[in-house]
Amino acid sequence: MKNILFILSFDKSVHFDVSKLPVELIKYRYPKEYYKIENGKAFPMMGRYVDDLVKLWKEIKNKSKS
């Protein structure tokens, strides 16, 4: 299966409050390829397949054990 990224249309009410987070943490958790940061809020613009997220989380967990 080939992974294809595509732009999703999210409702404007879907956002994350990032106003109290340090800039470096915002950049890490909400990369600009996937989120639009505006007025202390992160708005999702792109998504990932669940299988890809699980794989990514496993990789991150394994790296943290090293």
N, C-alpha and C positions, 0 to 999 in steps of 0.2 A: 504494500500500500504506500503510495507516495503522499507525503505530507504537503498540503497546500495551505498557505495562510491567506485569509481573505478578510476584508473589512466587514464588520458586523454593524448593524444599526441597533444601538442600545437606546433605551428610553433615557431621556435627560435626567430623570430622577435617580438613575444608577450612577453612583459616584462614591468615592471614599474620601473622608476628611483627612487631609494630610497637613493641615495647618499647624499642628503641634509637633510634627516630626522633623528631625534634622535633615538638611538638604541631602546629605550622602545616603541616608536611609531611604528617602524618597526616590532617589536615582536608582537604588538597588531594587526596591520593591515594586516600583512603578516605572519601568523603562519607557523612554519616549516613543519607542516603536509600537508600544501597546497601549499607552495612556497619554491623554492630553491633560497637563497640569495647568489649572487656571483658578485663581482666587482661592487658593488653599484647598482645592479639591482635585482628585484624580478621576478623570472620566475615561472608561475603557473604550478603545477604538478597534482593537483586534483581539481575537481569541485563539485558544489552542485546543486541540483535541485532548480529552481526558487521558488517553493512553500516553500522550507526550508529557503531560504534567506529572503523571506517576513516575515515568522514567526520569524526568528532571529531578523530582524530589528524591528519588533513590540515589541518583548521582551526587546530589548535594549532601545527603546523609552519609554516603560512603566517604566523601572527601573530608567531612568533618571528623570522621573516626580516625583518619590518617594523621 
